[in-house]
Amino acid sequence: MKSQWIIVFILVLLIIGITVFAMLNPNDPPTSVLSEFMSEEQINNFNTIVSKCGITVDKIVRDDSLDELDGENTIGFRIRNKYSNNIILYIKNGTVKSIRYADNYLYNDGNFLGRLSDYL
């Protein structure tokens, strides 16, 4: 009888642990960090641009040390995927200004200049 209560207690703790883990780790899309700086339409445009550049986005991280390195009022981010943690995104006034990898522009000022696979 005592062993049944131990099993029930362990199951309850397991359920509580899984619930707390799920609450602390929401399943937000990688672009959620951009929502502070871009509208939904601009984020959709970003998704189109990275797709054309051959980039699959796993995570986007804000990096304020990159700010204004690609022109005045640009805001910098690092895009991470299975190939690199150092794809650089610059946005300006809510739109994609440029995307760079290894000092090569993949996208700049509305122009597609290459694909990530060209530089891997």
N, C-alpha and C positions, 0 to 999 in steps of 0.2 A: 504494500500500500504506500509506504514511504517513497519507494522508487518511482511510482507514478507521479507523485507530486513534484519530485525533482525534475522529471521529464517535462511536466507542464510548466514549471518555473523557467526552465531553460528555453522552451519554445516561446514563452511570453517575452523573455529578455531578447531573444533573437528577433522577434517581430518588432519590438520597440527599437532595437538597434538598426534594423533595415529602414524603418520609417524615419528615424533621425538622420541617417545617412542620405536618404533620398531628399529630405527637406534641405539639407545643407549643400547638396550638389544638384541644383536644378539643371534641367536639360535644355539650357538656352542655346540658340544657334550661335555659331562663331561670330556672326556679324552683330550680335547684341551690343558689343562695346561701341559700335559705330552709331547707335541710335541717339546718343547724346550729341552727336555732331552732324548727323545727316537725317533727312526725311526718309520715309519708307520708299518713296520713288527713287531717291538718290542711292539708297542701299541696293535696290533692285538693279540700278544701273551699274553699281560696283560689282554685283554678282555677274552681270553680263561681261564686264571688262575682264575680270579675273579668269572667267571661263575662256574668253578669246585668247588670253595670255597663257593658257594651259596650266593654270594654277588651281589646285584643289586646296581649299582653305580648311585647316583643322582648327586653328586658333588665331585670333588677332589680339595683340597686346599693345596698349598705348605706351609710347616711349617719348616722353617730353624732351629727352636729350636730342631728338631728331627735329624738333620744331624749328622752322625757318631755315633749315638747311637746303631746301629746294625752293627758295624764294620767300618773300615777305608774306607773313600770315599763313604759312603752311603748318599743318599739324601732322606729326609723324606717328606711325604705327609699324609694328613688326608682324608680318604674316608668317605663321608657322604651318608647315605640312611635313609629310614624311621625307621630303628631300632636303628641306632647309628650315632653319629657324630665323633666317635673316633676309627675307624678302621684305623690302621696305615700301610702305604705302604712305603717300602724302596726300592729304586732302586740303582743299582751300575753299572757303565759303560753302562748305557742304558738298562739294563735288570732288571727284578723284582728279588730283593734279597730275600725279605720276605714280608709277610702280617700277621699282628697280630691284635688280638682283646682281650682286657682284659688280657694282658700279656700271651696270648696263641697264639702260632704260628698256622696259618691256612695253610701257605705255607712258606717253608724256603729252600733256596739253591737247588731248583729244585724238592723238595719233597712236596707232598700234605699231610698235617697232620691233617686236620679237615675241617669242614664246619661251617660257622657262626652260623647256627641253633644249633650246639652242645653247644654253650656258651651263648645263649640268655635265 
